[in-house]
Amino acid sequence: MIMSRNQLVAALPAALCLVTSPALAADIGSPDSPASVEVHAFASQGFILSKDNNYLAADTTHGSFQFSELGVNLTKSLTDRFRVGLQLFAQDLGPTGSYDIKADWFYLDYRFNNWLGVRAGRVKIPFGLYNDSADIDSARVAVLLPQSVYPEENRNYLLAQTGGEIYGYASLHAGGALDYRAYGGTIFVDTTTTVGSPYQIQSFNVPYLGGGRLLWETPVDGLRVGGSVQALRLDATVLPTSPATTGGTTPTPISADIQIPAVLWVASAEYIAGDLLLAAEYSRWYIGENSSNAMVFPGGPTVTSERAYGMATYRASKWLQPGLYYSVMFPDVEDRSGRANVQHDVSTTLRFDVNAYWLIKAEAHYMIGTAGLDPTLNNGTPLSALQRSWGVFLLKTTAYF
């Protein structure tokens, strides 16, 4: 179902009334009733102000409120082992979202026992420590997760996949425990051509996506380590925005069929001691490009990108949590020179929990390099010509239950 922007704005007051009602934070109906459903919701509004370069949305150098989210999720245990869930989500962030309501995720979940369960539907992708919680602003301190590993512009595509997965949790007794998930399916991507893009997309599909994550909860209290891997392929037919044509009495546009195979992996570690959280992840992404027409889309060899971050957060009080991280990305490990081929990101955040249903976050980023920027949001300026050192300030408030 697609809801217009006006319909969504009209629905917001009702959603916010739900957020302020503690009674609705629990199950609707008697827990033993077949009609009882667990309901949660959130509504967020953010502000982005950047220096020198536009980031995530157009005209952020003058300040942008194009940073909004609204979601409602419902879950129901039909039996002791069988559970279903659904989240409806709308977003406005730069060229993505535009307040269209969509099923962010949904699933049918049957757990045979602690070490084996199955899910089917549009299931969250367990990549790294935090991809499968990227839609839960209240679950973290940062406004933006480290962008080298969790790029915000990919959130709509790589939060969940349509297919199935198996999962489980196995105790190793004195050796800790293992948490595993393995999945396979596809993803559906909005193929709307971005203004300023050099290509028009005629068709697009993802013939396969698969992967898994294994986390080891070590015998050291609060320490978990693990790894994730994901393989997928993107297939598309594209035309240049100003297409060249073949000769003859009736010129026809020249298109190209492209295939982009990709393999992504990340190694993860997290340590929690009381109110302190420390996390670090290191990742490499291998992206290939195969083209049927090099005149339209050149293709090329597999390119390896390198991505990493270190993060620390601390609960100073029940209402204040500061956090910081350093994140770095090299789009091509073979070429680390020049501003277009690197992005260093030093971020600091203050999270204020006003009450159990409302939080406010303020976050500042100091960036060196332009590898994570989008030229189409910067009047088509090449990455190599954008400002090398720049900054971003974000302010975000979220109501949730």
N, C-alpha and C positions, 0 to 999 in steps of 0.2 A: 504494500500500500504506500502511495506517495502522498504526503501531506504538504500543502502549499505553505509558504512562509507565513502568510496571514493566519492560516489555521493554527500553525504552530505557536505564533505569538499569542493567539487567543487562548491556547491551552496552557500556557506557562503559568498564569495565576493559579489555576487549579492544581497544577503539579507542585507549586511552591507551598500551597496550603497543605498538601499531603506531607511535605517535608517537615512542616512545623507541628505535625500531629504525632506525638510519640506512640499513640495507640496503634497507628498503622505501621509501625516499624516491626511489629510482630506478625504472626500468621493472621490472615483474614479468615474468620470462621473458627470453629472448634478444631484443634489439632487432629482429632480423630475423625472429623467429617470428610467425606470424599471431596467436598467442595472447598476445603481449606487450601490456601495458597500462600506461600511466603513471598512477600513483595518488597522490593527495594527500588529506590530511585535516586537520581542526582540531577542537578542543574548547575552549570558552571558558566561564568562570564569572565573573560580575560581581556587584558590590554597588552599590546606589544609596542614597544618603542625601541627603535634601533638607530645606531649612529652610522652614517655613511652608506651602508648597504641595506636594502630591503631583505627581510628574513621571514619566511613562512607565508607572508601575505604581501600584497602590493602596498606601497606607500607607508610602510612601517617607520620610515625615517621621519614622518610627521605624526606618528602614533596611529594605531589601528585597534578597533574593538572587534575585528573580524576573528574572534577566538572564542567561540561559544560551543557548549555541549549540553545535551539533554538526553537522559536515558532512563528507561524503566525496565526492570527485570523481574521475572516471576519464575519460581521454582516450586515443584510439587513432588513429594514422595508418594508414589502410588502404592508401593509395598515397601517392606524393609530393605529390599534390594534394588528396586526399580524407581528411577527418578527422572523427571523431565524438567527442562528449563528453557527460557527464552529471554532475550534482551532486545528491546527496540531502542534505536539510537539515532540521534540527529546531531549534525555538527556543521559549523561554519568556520573554516580555517583556510584563508587564501583561496586558491583555485579549487579546493576540495570541499565537499559537504553540501553547501547551499541549502541546509536545513531539510534535506530529503530524509524522510523516516525510512529506516531499513532494519531488517533483522540482523543485528550485530553478531549475535551467536544464538544457537538453539541446539538442543541435544536430547537424545534418549540415552539413559545411562543405566546399565545393569551391572551390579557388582556381585560376582560369584562368591568372593571372599576377599580378605585384605590384599592378597597378592595378585588377584586377577579380576579385572573389570573391563567392560567394553562400552564405547560411546559411539553414536552415529548422529550425523546432522552437520551443522556448521559449528565446528569444534575449535576452541582456542588452540593456537599453535604454541607448544612448549619450547620456545627457543631462548636459550639463556635463562637467567634467573627471573626476569621480570616481564618478558613479552606477554605472557598470558595474564598479567595483571595490569597491563598498560592502560586499560580502560577504567581503572579504579583510582581516581585522583586521591581519595582519602587513604589509600594504602601506602603512600610514599610521601617523602618530604619534598622532593624536587617538583617543579612545575613541568619541566621537560626532563625525561630520562636521558642519560648520556647519549647524545645524538650520533656518535660514531657507531654504536651497536643497535640503538633503537630509534632510527630516524622518524620523526613525527610525520613526515609526508607519506610514509609507508604504512601508517597505522591502519588505514581503512582496508588495506590489501593483505597485510601479513599478521593481523591480530588473530584471524581464524581461517580455517580451511573447511571446505565442504567435502565430507567423506566420513571416515571412521578412525578410531584409535583403540588400542588396548593399553591398559595401565595397571599399575599395582604398587604395593608397598610391602616390602619384605624385611622383617626383622633379622638382623645378624647377631642378635643378643649382645655379647660383649664387643662385637665388631661394629656396632651401630645399626644402620638400616639403609636399604636401597629403595629409592623412589624412581620408577621408570615409566615412560610413556613412549609409544611408537604409533605413528599415524600415516595415513595416505589418503589422497583425494585430489582436489583441485582448488583453485581460487578464482573468483570472478572479479574482474577489474573494470572500472568505469573507463570506457575508451574515448570519452570526450576529448577532442583535440584542444590543447591549451593555446590561448592566444599568444602568438609569437613563436610557436613551435615550428621547426622546419619541416615537419611531417604531418600528413593527415592519415589517420588510422582507418583502414577500410574494414578490417576484421581482426579479431584478437581472441586468443584462447590459451589456456594453460592445460596441456594434455596430461601432465602429471605433476604431483608434488608429494613428497614423502620425507619422513625423517623421524627423529626421536631424541629423547633427552634422558640421561641417567644421572641422578644425584645421589651422592653418598653422604648420609648423615653420620659423620665420624664419631668415634668414641669421645672425642673432645667436645664437651658440652658447648653448643652454640655454633659449631663449625660444620659447614657442609661444602662439598666440592663436587664438580661434575663437568659434563660436557654435553653439547647438543650438536646435531648435524641435520642439514636439510638439503634436499636436491629437488630441483624443479626445472621446467622448461617453458619459455614463453614463445608462442608462435604468433606471427602477425603478418598482414599484408599492408604495406604503407605506400603512400604517394608523397612526393615532395609538395610542400605548401604552394610553391610556384612550379608546377611540374614541367619537366622537359617533355617533348612530344616526338613521336616517330614521324618520319616523312610520309608523303603520299597525299592524295587528294583530301583525305579526311584524317587529319592528325589525331592520334589517340594518346592519352596520358600513359607514361611509363611507370609501372609499379614495381615493387620488390617484395618477395616473400622472405621473411627473416625468421630465424630460430635463435633464441638466446638461452642456451643451457647454463645453469648456475648450480654451484655447490657452496654452501655456507656452513661454517662450523664456529663454535665458540667454546672456550674453556672458562669455567666459572668457579669462584670461591666467595663465600660469605661467612662472616663471623659476627655473632651477636652476643654481647656480654652486658647484661642488664639493659641500660638505656642507650648503649653504644652499638652502632651497626657499622661494620667495615665490609666493603665489597670490591671486587676487582674482576674484570673479564678481559680476555684477549681473543680476537676473532680474525679470521681470514675468509674472504668471499672470492670465489673463482667464477668469473663471468665470461662466457664465450659469445661470439657474434658470427652467425653464418647468414649469408645473403645470396639470393638468386640473381641479384643485379647490383654489381658494385658501383654502377653509375648513379644509382638512387641512394642506396645504403651500403657503405663500403664494407661492412663486416670487419673481421680481423681476428687475431689470435686471442686466446684466453688471457684476460687481465686479472691479476690478483691484487685485491685491496687488503690493507691491514688496518685494524680497528682495535682500540683498547681504551680502558678507563680505570680509574681508582676513585672510590667514593667513600665518604664518611658522613654519618648523621648521628645526632645525639638528642635525646629527649631531656631538655634542661628542666622542664616542669610540665605539668599536665596541659599547659596552654602554649608552650614554646618549644619548637624543635628547629635548631639550625642544621644546615647541611652544606657540604661542598663536594665538588668533584673536579677532576682533571680528565679530559677526554681528548683523544687524538685520532685522526683518520688520514691515511694515505690512500687515495683511490687506485694508485698503481705503485706497487712496491719497487718496480724497476725505474721509476722516475719520481724522486722525492724533492726535486728542486722547483722553485717558483711557487708563488702564492696560490696558483690554481691547483696545485698537487698536494696540498696539505691543509688541514684545519686543526689548530689547537684551540681548546675550549676550556677556560677556567670559569667555574660556576659557583656562586654562593647563593644560598636560599635561607629565608626565614619563614617558617610555617607557624601560624597562629591559630590555635583551636579555640574559637570563641565559645563554643559549647559542643555537645555531643553530636550536633547535626550541622554545624557550620564552621568552615575554616577559611582562612585568608592566607595567601602566599605571596611573597615578594622575592624576585630572583634576578640576579645580574650575571651577565656573561661577558667575559673579555675574550675576544677571538683574534687569532693570528692565522691568516690564510683564508681562502675563499672556496675550498673544495666542496663544502656543504651548501653553497648558495645556488639559487635557481636563476639563470640569466633572464628567463621570461618575466620574472618579477622585478628585474632591474633594467627595464627598457631594452632588453636584448644585448646588454653590455657583456662582452666575454669575461669569463672568470679572471683571466689574467689582467684585465683592465680595471677590475673593482678594487676598492680600498683594501689594502693588505691587513691593517689592524683596525678592528671595529668592535662594536659592543652592542649588547641587547639587554633591555630591561623588560621584565614581564611581571604583571600583577594579575592574580587570579583569585576568584572567590568561588567556593563550591558549597552548595547545600545538599545534604544527602541523608538518607536513612536506610 
